[in-house]
Amino acid sequence: MSLHARLLRETPVFGAIREDIIDFLLAHGKTVVLARGDWLLREGDASGSMFVVEEGALAILKQDRGRHYLLSALKRGDCVGEMALFDLMPRSASALASEAARLLEISSASLLAVAERDMEQFALIQMNLGREVTRRLRACEAQLFLRGSFPEFDVARCALVAAAGVS
Protein backbone atom coordinates (compact mmCIF):
# COMPACT_ATOMS: atom_id res chain seq x y z
CA MET A 1 0.00 0.00 0.00
CA SER A 2 1.39 3.42 -1.00
CA LEU A 3 1.94 6.24 1.50
CA HIS A 4 -0.95 8.15 -0.09
CA ALA A 5 -3.24 5.15 0.24
CA ARG A 6 -2.20 4.66 3.86
CA LEU A 7 -2.93 8.33 4.60
CA LEU A 8 -6.43 8.07 3.14
CA ARG A 9 -7.04 4.84 5.01
CA GLU A 10 -6.07 6.62 8.27
CA THR A 11 -8.46 9.49 7.54
CA PRO A 12 -11.86 8.82 9.16
CA VAL A 13 -13.73 9.68 5.95
CA PHE A 14 -11.97 6.86 4.07
CA GLY A 15 -11.19 4.47 6.94
CA ALA A 16 -13.29 1.48 5.87
CA ILE A 17 -13.10 2.01 2.12
CA ARG A 18 -11.74 -0.82 -0.02
CA GLU A 19 -8.24 -0.52 -1.42
CA ASP A 20 -9.40 -0.50 -5.07
CA ILE A 21 -11.64 2.50 -4.36
CA ILE A 22 -8.81 4.28 -2.50
CA ASP A 23 -6.55 3.62 -5.52
CA PHE A 24 -9.27 4.97 -7.84
CA LEU A 25 -9.59 8.19 -5.80
CA LEU A 26 -5.82 8.61 -5.73
CA ALA A 27 -5.59 8.10 -9.50
CA HIS A 28 -8.26 10.77 -10.04
CA GLY A 29 -7.05 13.08 -7.27
CA LYS A 30 -4.69 15.97 -7.58
CA THR A 31 -1.84 17.08 -5.32
CA VAL A 32 -1.92 20.70 -4.17
CA VAL A 33 1.28 22.25 -2.78
CA LEU A 34 1.11 25.43 -0.69
CA ALA A 35 3.80 27.66 0.75
CA ARG A 36 3.30 29.17 4.19
CA GLY A 37 0.81 32.02 3.78
CA ASP A 38 -0.86 30.63 0.63
CA TRP A 39 -4.65 30.37 0.55
CA LEU A 40 -6.12 26.97 -0.26
CA LEU A 41 -9.64 28.35 -0.42
CA ARG A 42 -11.48 31.49 0.56
CA GLU A 43 -14.79 32.03 2.25
CA GLY A 44 -17.42 32.63 -0.43
CA ASP A 45 -15.52 30.81 -3.21
CA ALA A 46 -17.36 28.29 -5.36
CA SER A 47 -16.88 24.76 -4.11
CA GLY A 48 -16.64 21.28 -5.55
CA SER A 49 -13.70 19.55 -3.89
CA MET A 50 -12.48 18.42 -0.52
CA PHE A 51 -8.85 18.14 0.53
CA VAL A 52 -6.90 15.81 2.81
CA VAL A 53 -3.80 17.26 4.47
CA GLU A 54 -0.77 15.10 3.63
CA GLU A 55 1.83 17.34 5.27
CA GLY A 56 1.92 20.71 6.93
CA ALA A 57 -0.82 22.68 8.63
CA LEU A 58 -3.79 24.83 7.74
CA ALA A 59 -5.63 27.52 9.67
CA ILE A 60 -9.40 27.52 9.08
CA LEU A 61 -10.54 31.12 9.30
CA LYS A 62 -13.79 33.06 9.33
CA GLN A 63 -13.78 36.73 8.38
CA ASP A 64 -15.83 39.53 9.92
CA ARG A 65 -15.40 43.25 9.27
CA GLY A 66 -11.95 42.80 7.77
CA ARG A 67 -10.59 40.64 10.59
CA HIS A 68 -9.88 36.91 10.52
CA TYR A 69 -10.82 34.54 13.35
CA LEU A 70 -9.39 31.05 13.85
CA LEU A 71 -12.03 28.32 13.81
CA SER A 72 -9.62 25.39 13.85
CA ALA A 73 -6.13 24.21 12.97
CA LEU A 74 -5.71 21.21 10.69
CA LYS A 75 -2.79 18.80 10.41
CA ARG A 76 -1.82 15.60 8.60
CA GLY A 77 -4.83 13.35 8.02
CA ASP A 78 -7.43 16.06 8.56
CA CYS A 79 -9.82 17.03 5.79
CA VAL A 80 -11.21 20.39 4.72
CA GLY A 81 -13.94 21.35 2.30
CA GLU A 82 -16.02 18.24 2.88
CA MET A 83 -19.21 20.28 3.36
CA ALA A 84 -18.95 21.23 -0.33
CA LEU A 85 -19.55 17.61 -1.26
CA PHE A 86 -22.96 17.76 0.45
CA ASP A 87 -24.44 21.17 -0.18
CA LEU A 88 -22.57 22.58 -3.21
CA MET A 89 -22.77 26.00 -1.54
CA PRO A 90 -19.97 28.59 -1.51
CA ARG A 91 -17.15 27.97 0.97
CA SER A 92 -18.22 28.82 4.52
CA ALA A 93 -14.68 29.58 5.72
CA SER A 94 -11.17 30.14 4.40
CA ALA A 95 -8.15 27.83 4.64
CA LEU A 96 -4.66 29.33 4.89
CA ALA A 97 -1.42 27.37 5.00
CA SER A 98 0.02 28.21 8.43
CA GLU A 99 3.10 26.25 7.34
CA ALA A 100 4.12 24.72 4.02
CA ALA A 101 1.56 22.08 3.13
CA ARG A 102 0.75 19.36 0.63
CA LEU A 103 -2.83 18.18 0.18
CA LEU A 104 -4.73 15.66 -1.87
CA GLU A 105 -7.74 17.12 -3.69
CA ILE A 106 -10.78 14.89 -4.16
CA SER A 107 -13.42 16.37 -6.43
CA SER A 108 -17.15 15.81 -6.35
CA ALA A 109 -16.76 14.41 -9.89
CA SER A 110 -14.41 11.71 -8.54
CA LEU A 111 -16.94 10.77 -5.88
CA LEU A 112 -19.68 10.64 -8.50
CA ALA A 113 -17.47 8.24 -10.48
CA VAL A 114 -17.16 6.09 -7.33
CA ALA A 115 -20.97 6.03 -7.12
CA GLU A 116 -21.12 4.78 -10.70
CA ARG A 117 -18.52 2.07 -9.93
CA ASP A 118 -19.75 0.91 -6.54
CA MET A 119 -22.80 2.45 -4.86
CA GLU A 120 -22.10 0.65 -1.57
CA GLN A 121 -18.63 2.18 -1.26
CA PHE A 122 -19.99 5.60 -2.28
CA ALA A 123 -22.69 5.34 0.40
CA LEU A 124 -20.04 4.44 2.98
CA ILE A 125 -17.97 7.50 2.02
CA GLN A 126 -21.07 9.69 2.26
CA MET A 127 -21.92 8.23 5.67
CA ASN A 128 -18.35 8.84 6.86
CA LEU A 129 -18.48 12.41 5.53
CA GLY A 130 -21.73 12.91 7.42
CA ARG A 131 -20.10 11.67 10.61
CA GLU A 132 -17.18 14.07 10.12
CA VAL A 133 -19.48 17.03 9.52
CA THR A 134 -21.57 16.04 12.55
CA ARG A 135 -18.44 15.71 14.72
CA ARG A 136 -17.43 19.24 13.73
CA LEU A 137 -20.95 20.53 14.32
CA ARG A 138 -20.94 19.07 17.85
CA ALA A 139 -17.57 20.71 18.58
CA CYS A 140 -18.91 24.02 17.26
CA GLU A 141 -22.05 23.69 19.36
CA ALA A 142 -19.95 23.07 22.48
CA GLN A 143 -17.87 26.18 21.76
CA LEU A 144 -20.98 28.27 21.19
CA PHE A 145 -22.41 27.12 24.52
CA LEU A 146 -19.19 27.94 26.39
CA ARG A 147 -19.00 31.41 24.86
CA GLY A 148 -22.68 32.18 24.48
CA SER A 149 -25.29 33.77 26.63
CA PHE A 150 -28.18 31.36 26.62
CA PRO A 151 -31.33 31.87 28.70
CA GLU A 152 -31.93 29.37 31.48
CA PHE A 153 -34.89 27.03 30.98
CA ASP A 154 -36.99 25.61 33.82
CA VAL A 155 -37.84 22.05 32.75
CA ALA A 156 -40.51 21.60 35.46
CA ARG A 157 -42.47 24.63 34.21
CA CYS A 158 -41.47 24.22 30.55
CA ALA A 159 -40.65 27.92 30.47
CA LEU A 160 -37.72 30.30 30.56
CA VAL A 161 -36.44 31.23 34.00
CA ALA A 162 -37.27 34.87 34.65
CA ALA A 163 -34.21 37.12 34.69
CA ALA A 164 -33.37 38.75 38.05
CA GLY A 165 -35.65 41.74 38.65
CA VAL A 166 -37.95 40.77 35.79
CA SER A 167 -41.29 39.08 36.41
Contacts in CASP RR format, 6 or more apart in sequence:
PFRMAT RR
TARGET T0000
AUTHOR 0000-0000-0000
METHOD contacts of the structure
MODEL  1
MSLHARLLRETPVFGAIREDIIDFLLAHGKTVVLARGDWLLREGDASGSM
FVVEEGALAILKQDRGRHYLLSALKRGDCVGEMALFDLMPRSASALASEA
ARLLEISSASLLAVAERDMEQFALIQMNLGREVTRRLRACEAQLFLRGSF
PEFDVARCALVAAAGVS
1 9 0 8 1.000
1 19 0 8 1.000
2 26 0 8 1.000
4 26 0 8 1.000
4 54 0 8 1.000
4 104 0 8 1.000
5 19 0 8 1.000
5 22 0 8 1.000
5 23 0 8 1.000
5 26 0 8 1.000
7 52 0 8 1.000
7 54 0 8 1.000
7 76 0 8 1.000
7 77 0 8 1.000
7 104 0 8 1.000
8 14 0 8 1.000
8 15 0 8 1.000
8 17 0 8 1.000
8 22 0 8 1.000
8 25 0 8 1.000
8 26 0 8 1.000
8 52 0 8 1.000
8 104 0 8 1.000
9 15 0 8 1.000
9 17 0 8 1.000
9 22 0 8 1.000
10 77 0 8 1.000
11 52 0 8 1.000
11 77 0 8 1.000
11 78 0 8 1.000
11 79 0 8 1.000
12 128 0 8 1.000
12 131 0 8 1.000
12 132 0 8 1.000
13 50 0 8 1.000
13 52 0 8 1.000
13 79 0 8 1.000
13 82 0 8 1.000
13 125 0 8 1.000
13 128 0 8 1.000
13 129 0 8 1.000
13 132 0 8 1.000
14 22 0 8 1.000
14 25 0 8 1.000
14 52 0 8 1.000
14 125 0 8 1.000
14 128 0 8 1.000
15 128 0 8 1.000
16 124 0 8 1.000
16 128 0 8 1.000
17 121 0 8 1.000
17 124 0 8 1.000
17 125 0 8 1.000
17 128 0 8 1.000
18 118 0 8 1.000
18 121 0 8 1.000
21 114 0 8 1.000
21 117 0 8 1.000
21 118 0 8 1.000
21 121 0 8 1.000
24 110 0 8 1.000
24 113 0 8 1.000
24 114 0 8 1.000
24 117 0 8 1.000
25 106 0 8 1.000
25 110 0 8 1.000
25 114 0 8 1.000
26 104 0 8 1.000
28 106 0 8 1.000
28 107 0 8 1.000
28 109 0 8 1.000
28 110 0 8 1.000
28 113 0 8 1.000
29 104 0 8 1.000
29 105 0 8 1.000
29 106 0 8 1.000
29 107 0 8 1.000
29 110 0 8 1.000
30 104 0 8 1.000
30 105 0 8 1.000
30 107 0 8 1.000
31 54 0 8 1.000
31 102 0 8 1.000
31 103 0 8 1.000
31 104 0 8 1.000
31 105 0 8 1.000
32 40 0 8 1.000
32 51 0 8 1.000
32 102 0 8 1.000
32 103 0 8 1.000
32 104 0 8 1.000
32 105 0 8 1.000
33 100 0 8 1.000
33 101 0 8 1.000
33 102 0 8 1.000
34 40 0 8 1.000
34 97 0 8 1.000
34 100 0 8 1.000
34 101 0 8 1.000
34 102 0 8 1.000
34 103 0 8 1.000
35 97 0 8 1.000
35 100 0 8 1.000
36 97 0 8 1.000
36 98 0 8 1.000
36 99 0 8 1.000
36 100 0 8 1.000
37 96 0 8 1.000
37 97 0 8 1.000
37 98 0 8 1.000
38 96 0 8 1.000
38 97 0 8 1.000
39 94 0 8 1.000
39 95 0 8 1.000
39 96 0 8 1.000
39 97 0 8 1.000
40 51 0 8 1.000
40 58 0 8 1.000
40 80 0 8 1.000
40 95 0 8 1.000
40 96 0 8 1.000
40 97 0 8 1.000
40 101 0 8 1.000
40 103 0 8 1.000
41 47 0 8 1.000
41 80 0 8 1.000
41 81 0 8 1.000
41 91 0 8 1.000
41 94 0 8 1.000
41 95 0 8 1.000
42 91 0 8 1.000
42 94 0 8 1.000
43 61 0 8 1.000
43 62 0 8 1.000
43 63 0 8 1.000
43 90 0 8 1.000
43 91 0 8 1.000
43 92 0 8 1.000
43 93 0 8 1.000
43 94 0 8 1.000
44 90 0 8 1.000
44 91 0 8 1.000
44 92 0 8 1.000
45 90 0 8 1.000
45 91 0 8 1.000
46 90 0 8 1.000
46 91 0 8 1.000
47 81 0 8 1.000
47 83 0 8 1.000
47 84 0 8 1.000
47 88 0 8 1.000
47 89 0 8 1.000
47 90 0 8 1.000
47 91 0 8 1.000
48 84 0 8 1.000
48 85 0 8 1.000
48 88 0 8 1.000
48 107 0 8 1.000
48 108 0 8 1.000
49 81 0 8 1.000
49 84 0 8 1.000
49 105 0 8 1.000
49 106 0 8 1.000
49 107 0 8 1.000
49 108 0 8 1.000
50 79 0 8 1.000
50 80 0 8 1.000
50 81 0 8 1.000
50 82 0 8 1.000
50 84 0 8 1.000
50 85 0 8 1.000
50 105 0 8 1.000
50 106 0 8 1.000
51 79 0 8 1.000
51 80 0 8 1.000
51 81 0 8 1.000
51 95 0 8 1.000
51 103 0 8 1.000
51 104 0 8 1.000
51 105 0 8 1.000
51 106 0 8 1.000
52 77 0 8 1.000
52 78 0 8 1.000
52 79 0 8 1.000
52 103 0 8 1.000
52 104 0 8 1.000
52 106 0 8 1.000
53 74 0 8 1.000
53 75 0 8 1.000
53 76 0 8 1.000
53 77 0 8 1.000
53 78 0 8 1.000
53 79 0 8 1.000
53 80 0 8 1.000
53 101 0 8 1.000
53 102 0 8 1.000
53 103 0 8 1.000
54 76 0 8 1.000
54 77 0 8 1.000
54 101 0 8 1.000
54 102 0 8 1.000
54 103 0 8 1.000
54 104 0 8 1.000
55 76 0 8 1.000
55 100 0 8 1.000
55 101 0 8 1.000
55 102 0 8 1.000
56 75 0 8 1.000
56 76 0 8 1.000
56 97 0 8 1.000
56 99 0 8 1.000
56 100 0 8 1.000
56 101 0 8 1.000
56 102 0 8 1.000
57 73 0 8 1.000
57 74 0 8 1.000
57 75 0 8 1.000
57 97 0 8 1.000
57 98 0 8 1.000
57 99 0 8 1.000
57 101 0 8 1.000
58 73 0 8 1.000
58 74 0 8 1.000
58 78 0 8 1.000
58 80 0 8 1.000
58 95 0 8 1.000
58 96 0 8 1.000
58 97 0 8 1.000
58 98 0 8 1.000
58 101 0 8 1.000
59 70 0 8 1.000
59 73 0 8 1.000
59 74 0 8 1.000
59 95 0 8 1.000
59 96 0 8 1.000
59 97 0 8 1.000
59 98 0 8 1.000
60 70 0 8 1.000
60 71 0 8 1.000
60 72 0 8 1.000
60 73 0 8 1.000
60 74 0 8 1.000
60 80 0 8 1.000
60 93 0 8 1.000
60 94 0 8 1.000
60 95 0 8 1.000
61 68 0 8 1.000
61 69 0 8 1.000
61 70 0 8 1.000
61 71 0 8 1.000
61 93 0 8 1.000
61 94 0 8 1.000
61 95 0 8 1.000
61 96 0 8 1.000
62 68 0 8 1.000
62 69 0 8 1.000
62 71 0 8 1.000
62 92 0 8 1.000
62 93 0 8 1.000
62 94 0 8 1.000
63 69 0 8 1.000
63 94 0 8 1.000
68 94 0 8 1.000
71 93 0 8 1.000
72 136 0 8 1.000
73 98 0 8 1.000
74 80 0 8 1.000
74 95 0 8 1.000
79 132 0 8 1.000
80 95 0 8 1.000
80 103 0 8 1.000
81 91 0 8 1.000
81 95 0 8 1.000
82 129 0 8 1.000
82 132 0 8 1.000
82 133 0 8 1.000
83 89 0 8 1.000
83 92 0 8 1.000
83 133 0 8 1.000
84 91 0 8 1.000
84 108 0 8 1.000
85 108 0 8 1.000
85 111 0 8 1.000
85 129 0 8 1.000
86 129 0 8 1.000
86 130 0 8 1.000
86 133 0 8 1.000
88 108 0 8 1.000
111 122 0 8 1.000
111 125 0 8 1.000
114 121 0 8 1.000
114 122 0 8 1.000
114 125 0 8 1.000
115 122 0 8 1.000
151 160 0 8 1.000
151 161 0 8 1.000
151 163 0 8 1.000
152 160 0 8 1.000
152 161 0 8 1.000
153 159 0 8 1.000
153 160 0 8 1.000
153 161 0 8 1.000
154 160 0 8 1.000
154 161 0 8 1.000
END
